Amino acid sequence: MVGAGRTVWAKFVRGGIAVVLSASVVACEVPRAAPAAPDGNSVAGAAPAVPVGEARKLLGTLRVAVRGVLDGYDRDKFPHWKTVSGSCNVREELLKRAGGNVEVDAECNAVSGSWRSPYDGETWRKASDVDVDHVVPLAHAWVSGAKSWDQARREQFANDLTRPQLLVVTDNVNQEKGDKAPDEWKPPLVSFWCTYATDWIVVKAGYGLSITVPERTALTSMLDRCG
């Protein structure tokens, strides 16, 4: 992580996922629990990863740089989805965690359940209608510093179930997002902007990725919407 000061590890549960944060400042409060979707499932990403004050401090530690270029980028350089246990990989594990009443077959494929997308608030009842999104997209990470990482670190980034880097979202909304940063794209659900900004900041801080001036301005504006 970029920034001076004593490193502190904080761990708490958010949306059914244990979040581990390395920071140069200590969080002074625990974020609220994720609200339940209509079917009782936790909405992964519904609650900010850290309090807004902490997010602002983390934002200030991020290195500002001109965004790099995609030369040499390939999604295969970020291997995913890795096996978590048995026949279940990271994607399948997240579908189970983020959904309500999820049932899987012998191959760990979700055959029933419901998923509420935090990007647009829509609820889906078929796994084929949702994507597992990298909050900080792989290609964006590449141009923000991941180009210099080794394969192991890129694999960790692409399969991270501890930081708020993976969300179950509406598939076509995820496709609209593509590889865009917050200065280029924001979730359609404005009430999610606060959480999206804190998630983005936590991930970038955790991996020491840089931001651009327009990106920082957009994130600051999104944090201003936090209650």
DAVENQUI-V626739 format. One record per residue. RES is the residue in one small letter. SS is DSSP state (@ for helix, = for strand, . for the rest). OMEGA is omega in whole degrees, -180 to 180 (none if undefined). D_LAST is the distance of its C-alpha to the last C-alpha in whole Angstrom. Layout:
RES;SS;OMEGA;D_LAST
RES;SS;OMEGA;D_LAST
This chain:
m;.;180;27
v;.;176;27
g;.;-179;27
a;.;176;29
g;.;-179;28
r;.;180;29
t;.;-179;28
v;=;177;26
w;=;176;25
a;=;-180;22
k;=;176;23
f;=;-177;21
v;=;-179;21
r;=;180;18
g;.;180;19
g;.;-178;23
i;=;177;23
a;=;-179;23
v;=;178;21
v;=;-176;23
l;=;172;22
s;=;-176;24
a;=;179;23
s;.;176;24
v;.;-175;21
v;.;176;20
a;.;-175;17
c;.;177;16
e;.;179;15
v;.;-178;15
p;.;-179;12
r;.;179;12
a;.;179;15
a;.;178;15
p;.;-179;15
a;=;174;19
a;.;-177;20
p;.;-179;23
d;.;178;26
g;.;-180;24
n;.;177;23
s;=;178;21
v;.;-179;19
a;.;180;19
g;.;-176;16
a;.;180;14
a;.;179;12
p;.;-180;11
a;.;178;14
v;.;175;13
p;.;-175;10
v;@;179;9
g;@;177;11
e;@;179;14
a;@;179;13
r;@;179;14
k;@;179;17
l;@;179;18
l;@;180;18
g;@;179;20
t;@;-175;23
l;.;179;23
r;.;178;27
v;=;-179;27
a;.;175;30
v;.;-179;31
r;.;-178;31
g;.;-179;34
v;.;-174;36
l;.;180;37
d;.;178;40
g;.;-177;41
y;.;173;38
d;.;180;39
r;@;180;37
d;@;177;39
k;@;174;39
f;.;-173;35
p;.;177;37
h;.;2;35
w;.;-177;35
k;.;180;37
t;=;177;38
v;=;177;36
s;=;180;38
g;.;179;41
s;.;-176;41
c;=;175;37
n;=;-175;36
v;@;-180;32
r;@;-179;31
e;@;178;33
e;@;-180;31
l;@;177;28
l;@;178;29
k;@;-177;30
r;@;-172;27
a;@;-175;24
g;.;176;26
g;=;178;27
n;=;-177;31
v;=;175;32
e;=;-179;36
v;=;178;37
d;.;-176;41
a;.;179;43
e;.;179;42
c;.;174;39
n;.;179;38
a;=;-178;35
v;=;175;37
s;=;-179;35
g;=;177;31
s;=;-178;28
w;=;177;25
r;=;-178;22
s;.;180;21
p;.;-179;17
y;.;-177;18
d;.;178;19
g;.;-179;19
e;.;177;23
t;=;-177;24
w;=;-176;28
r;.;174;31
k;.;-179;33
a;@;-180;32
s;@;-179;34
d;@;-178;31
v;=;174;28
d;=;166;28
v;=;-175;27
d;=;167;25
h;=;-178;25
v;.;169;22
v;.;-174;23
p;.;-177;27
l;@;-179;30
a;@;178;31
h;@;177;28
a;@;-180;29
w;@;-177;32
v;@;179;32
s;.;177;29
g;.;-176;32
a;@;178;33
k;@;-177;36
s;@;-179;37
w;.;170;36
d;.;-175;39
q;@;-178;39
a;@;-180;38
r;@;177;35
r;@;177;34
e;@;177;35
q;@;-179;32
f;@;-176;30
a;@;-177;30
n;.;-171;30
d;.;178;28
l;.;180;26
t;.;175;25
r;.;-179;22
p;.;-174;20
q;.;-177;22
l;=;180;24
l;=;173;22
v;=;-173;24
v;=;176;23
t;=;-172;25
d;@;-177;28
n;@;176;29
v;@;177;25
n;@;179;26
q;@;177;29
e;@;179;27
k;@;-179;25
g;.;-178;28
d;.;-172;28
k;.;174;25
a;.;-177;23
p;.;176;19
d;.;-179;21
e;.;-178;24
w;.;174;22
k;.;179;18
p;.;178;18
p;.;-180;18
l;.;-175;15
v;@;-179;13
s;@;179;10
f;@;-176;11
w;@;180;11
c;@;-179;8
t;@;-179;11
y;@;180;14
a;@;-180;13
t;@;177;13
d;@;-179;16
w;@;-178;18
i;@;-179;17
v;@;-180;18
v;@;-179;21
k;@;178;23
a;@;-178;22
g;@;-178;24
y;@;177;27
g;.;180;27
l;.;-178;27
s;.;174;27
i;=;175;24
t;.;177;25
v;@;178;24
p;@;178;23
e;@;179;21
r;@;179;19
t;@;179;19
a;@;180;17
l;@;178;15
t;@;179;14
s;@;179;13
m;@;178;11
l;@;179;9
d;.;178;8
r;.;-180;6
c;.;-180;4
g;.;none;0
